[in-house]
């Protein structure tokens, strides 16, 4: 375990590396991600028509993000926050999988699947088989750090907190000479990542025939568009 606290300009980051993190760190990061992804189209799609009331969906979402943080801890990844959990980022290290049996069991994703139900769980399970061939296509067997989640609470967006988290981590990844990978779920986030040296290598959809572009069922059921993005080592940020 390595936990570091650093100050960049007027912002303070707290980063846990390894297979341990305090419960307060896990809870703070997962709560920040819960708020950050309230209107995310991909998360909306996974939740669509699976809950009878708003409270049940909220409980699921909070549990889901808590488990994602724990899965990164289990895989000895990086769990970072800035300015007292106003923003958080999760990085999975090379050669690790959030959907491995050990990761699913240790992080509590079994309970997430139970809460989500069969239909929602099948949606979640279908995501990997879509994305993994794309990764293989553009990286082969090259190692990469995977930006699993990054988000800023709505009332703190526009303050550069995401930039602080990205710049600090990408500098370390560049020093390792390793690729970075992510899937952007909105045009806005895609455009942000482009400024940090990520490139769109492929565009794909999920939920076609089930949801609209916002992850709901209010418009044409064309599905949610995502962008697979790759950053080669030492790519220039804007």
C-alpha positions as CSV (number, residue, x, y, z in Angstrom):
1,X,0.0,0.0,0.0
2,X,1.2,3.5,-0.8
3,X,-0.9,6.5,0.2
4,X,0.3,9.9,-0.8
5,X,-1.1,13.4,-0.4
6,X,0.1,16.1,-2.7
7,X,-0.7,19.7,-3.4
8,X,-1.0,20.9,-7.0
9,X,-1.6,24.7,-7.2
10,X,-4.5,25.3,-4.8
11,X,-5.8,21.7,-5.0
12,X,-4.9,18.7,-2.7
13,X,-5.0,15.2,-3.9
14,X,-5.1,12.0,-1.9
15,X,-4.0,8.8,-3.8
16,X,-4.1,5.2,-2.6
17,X,-2.0,2.7,-4.5
18,X,-2.1,-1.0,-3.8
19,X,-4.5,-3.5,-2.4
20,X,-5.6,-1.6,0.6
21,X,-7.5,1.7,1.2
22,X,-9.3,3.0,4.2
23,X,-13.0,2.6,4.4
24,X,-13.4,6.3,4.5
25,X,-11.4,6.7,1.3
26,X,-13.5,4.0,-0.4
27,X,-16.7,5.6,0.7
28,X,-15.7,9.1,-0.2
29,X,-14.6,8.2,-3.7
30,X,-17.6,6.1,-4.4
31,X,-19.9,8.8,-3.2
32,X,-18.2,11.3,-5.5
33,X,-18.7,9.0,-8.4
34,X,-22.3,8.3,-7.6
35,X,-23.0,12.1,-7.8
36,X,-20.9,12.5,-10.9
37,X,-22.7,9.8,-12.9
38,X,-26.3,10.5,-12.0
39,X,-27.1,11.5,-15.6
40,X,-24.5,9.3,-17.4
41,X,-26.2,7.6,-20.4
42,X,-24.4,4.3,-20.0
43,X,-25.3,4.0,-16.3
44,X,-28.9,5.0,-17.1
45,X,-29.1,2.2,-19.7
46,X,-27.9,-0.4,-17.2
47,X,-30.6,0.8,-14.8
48,X,-33.4,1.2,-17.3
49,X,-36.7,-0.3,-16.2
50,X,-35.1,-2.4,-13.6
51,X,-36.4,-0.7,-10.5
52,X,-39.8,0.0,-9.1
53,X,-39.0,3.2,-7.3
54,X,-36.3,5.9,-7.2
55,X,-35.0,4.8,-3.8
56,X,-34.2,1.3,-5.0
57,X,-32.3,2.7,-8.0
58,X,-30.4,5.1,-5.8
59,X,-29.4,2.2,-3.5
60,X,-28.2,0.2,-6.4
61,X,-26.2,3.1,-7.9
62,X,-24.4,3.7,-4.6
63,X,-23.6,0.1,-4.2
64,X,-22.4,-0.2,-7.8
65,X,-19.9,2.6,-7.4
66,X,-18.8,1.3,-4.0
67,X,-18.0,-2.0,-5.6
68,X,-16.1,-0.5,-8.5
69,X,-13.8,1.3,-6.0
70,X,-13.3,-2.0,-4.1
71,X,-12.6,-3.9,-7.3
72,X,-9.8,-1.4,-8.1
73,X,-8.4,-1.9,-4.6
74,X,-8.6,-5.7,-5.0
75,X,-6.6,-5.4,-8.3
76,X,-3.9,-3.2,-6.6
77,X,-4.9,-0.2,-8.7
78,X,-5.0,3.5,-8.0
79,X,-7.9,5.3,-6.2
80,X,-7.5,9.0,-6.2
81,X,-9.5,12.0,-5.0
82,X,-9.1,15.7,-4.9
83,X,-10.2,18.5,-2.5
84,X,-12.0,16.3,0.0
85,X,-13.7,13.9,-2.4
86,X,-15.0,16.6,-4.8
87,X,-13.7,14.5,-7.6
88,X,-12.4,10.9,-7.9
89,X,-10.6,8.7,-10.4
90,X,-10.1,4.9,-10.5
91,X,-7.3,3.3,-12.5
92,X,-6.9,-0.4,-13.1
93,X,-3.3,-1.5,-13.6
94,X,-2.0,-3.6,-16.5
95,X,-3.0,-7.2,-16.7
96,X,-5.9,-6.9,-14.3
97,X,-9.7,-7.4,-14.8
98,X,-12.5,-5.9,-12.8
99,X,-14.7,-8.8,-14.0
100,X,-12.5,-11.7,-12.8
101,X,-14.1,-14.1,-10.4
102,X,-11.9,-13.0,-7.6
103,X,-12.6,-9.3,-8.2
104,X,-16.4,-9.9,-8.5
105,X,-16.5,-11.9,-5.3
106,X,-14.2,-9.7,-3.2
107,X,-15.7,-6.4,-4.3
108,X,-19.3,-7.4,-3.6
109,X,-20.5,-7.4,-7.2
110,X,-22.6,-10.5,-6.5
111,X,-25.0,-8.3,-4.5
112,X,-25.0,-5.7,-7.2
113,X,-26.2,-8.3,-9.7
114,X,-28.9,-9.4,-7.3
115,X,-30.1,-5.8,-6.9
116,X,-30.0,-5.2,-10.7
117,X,-31.9,-8.4,-11.6
118,X,-31.3,-10.7,-14.6
119,X,-32.1,-8.2,-17.3
120,X,-29.8,-5.5,-15.9
121,X,-27.0,-8.0,-15.1
122,X,-27.1,-9.4,-18.6
123,X,-26.6,-5.8,-19.9
124,X,-23.6,-5.4,-17.7
125,X,-22.1,-8.7,-18.7
126,X,-22.5,-7.9,-22.4
127,X,-20.3,-4.8,-22.1
128,X,-17.0,-6.7,-21.8
129,X,-17.4,-8.8,-25.0
130,X,-18.0,-5.6,-26.9
131,X,-15.0,-3.7,-25.6
132,X,-12.3,-6.4,-25.2
133,X,-12.0,-7.1,-29.0
134,X,-11.6,-3.3,-29.6
135,X,-8.8,-3.2,-27.1
136,X,-7.2,-6.2,-28.7
137,X,-7.5,-4.7,-32.1
138,X,-5.6,-1.5,-31.2
139,X,-3.2,-2.6,-28.5
140,X,-2.7,-6.3,-29.1
141,X,-0.9,-7.7,-26.0
142,X,0.6,-4.4,-25.0
143,X,0.1,-3.5,-21.3
144,X,-2.1,-0.5,-20.4
145,X,-3.6,1.4,-17.5
146,X,-7.4,1.5,-17.7
147,X,-9.2,4.7,-16.6
148,X,-12.1,2.8,-15.1
149,X,-14.0,5.8,-13.8
150,X,-13.3,9.5,-13.3
151,X,-15.9,12.1,-12.3
152,X,-16.5,15.4,-10.5
153,X,-19.5,16.3,-8.4
154,X,-21.9,18.5,-10.4
155,X,-21.5,21.5,-8.1
156,X,-17.7,21.4,-8.5
157,X,-17.4,20.9,-12.2
158,X,-15.5,23.5,-14.2
159,X,-12.9,24.0,-11.5
160,X,-10.1,21.9,-13.1
161,X,-10.4,19.0,-10.6
162,X,-10.5,16.4,-13.3
163,X,-7.4,18.0,-14.9
164,X,-5.5,17.7,-11.6
165,X,-6.4,14.0,-11.3
166,X,-5.5,13.2,-15.0
167,X,-2.3,15.2,-15.2
168,X,-0.8,13.7,-12.0
169,X,-1.6,10.1,-13.0
170,X,-0.7,10.4,-16.7
171,X,2.7,11.8,-15.8
172,X,3.4,8.6,-13.8
173,X,2.1,6.4,-16.6
174,X,4.3,8.2,-19.1
175,X,7.3,7.5,-16.9
176,X,6.4,3.8,-17.1
177,X,6.1,4.0,-20.9
178,X,2.7,2.3,-20.9
179,X,-0.5,3.0,-22.8
180,X,-3.7,4.4,-21.2
181,X,-7.2,3.4,-22.2
182,X,-10.7,4.5,-21.5
183,X,-14.2,4.5,-22.9
184,X,-15.9,8.0,-23.0
185,X,-19.7,7.9,-22.5
186,X,-20.5,11.5,-23.6
187,X,-19.3,13.9,-26.2
188,X,-18.3,16.3,-23.5
189,X,-16.0,13.9,-21.7
190,X,-14.6,12.6,-25.0
191,X,-13.6,16.2,-25.9
192,X,-11.9,16.6,-22.5
193,X,-9.9,13.4,-23.0
194,X,-8.7,14.6,-26.4
195,X,-7.0,17.5,-24.7
196,X,-4.9,15.1,-22.7
197,X,-3.5,13.2,-25.6
198,X,-6.1,10.5,-25.9
199,X,-7.3,9.6,-29.4
200,X,-10.6,8.1,-30.5
201,X,-9.8,4.7,-32.1
202,X,-13.3,3.4,-32.5
203,X,-17.0,4.4,-31.8
204,X,-19.5,1.9,-30.7
205,X,-23.0,1.6,-29.3
206,X,-24.7,-0.3,-26.5
207,X,-28.5,-0.7,-25.9
208,X,-29.6,-0.5,-29.5
209,X,-33.3,-1.4,-29.7
210,X,-33.6,-0.8,-25.9
211,X,-32.7,2.8,-25.2
212,X,-32.2,6.2,-26.8
213,X,-29.0,8.2,-26.9
214,X,-29.5,9.3,-23.3
215,X,-29.9,5.8,-21.9
216,X,-33.7,6.2,-21.6
217,X,-36.7,5.0,-23.6
218,X,-38.1,8.4,-24.5
219,X,-36.7,8.8,-28.0
220,X,-35.6,6.7,-31.0
221,X,-34.0,3.5,-29.6
222,X,-30.7,4.0,-31.3
223,X,-28.7,3.1,-28.2
224,X,-25.9,4.9,-26.3
225,X,-22.8,6.0,-28.2
226,X,-19.4,5.5,-26.6
227,X,-15.9,6.3,-27.8
228,X,-12.9,3.9,-27.3
229,X,-9.9,6.0,-26.6
230,X,-6.2,5.2,-26.5
231,X,-3.3,7.3,-25.3
232,X,0.2,6.3,-26.3
233,X,3.0,7.1,-23.8
234,X,4.1,10.8,-23.7
235,X,1.3,12.0,-25.9
236,X,1.1,15.8,-25.6
237,X,-1.7,17.4,-23.6
238,X,-3.3,20.6,-24.9
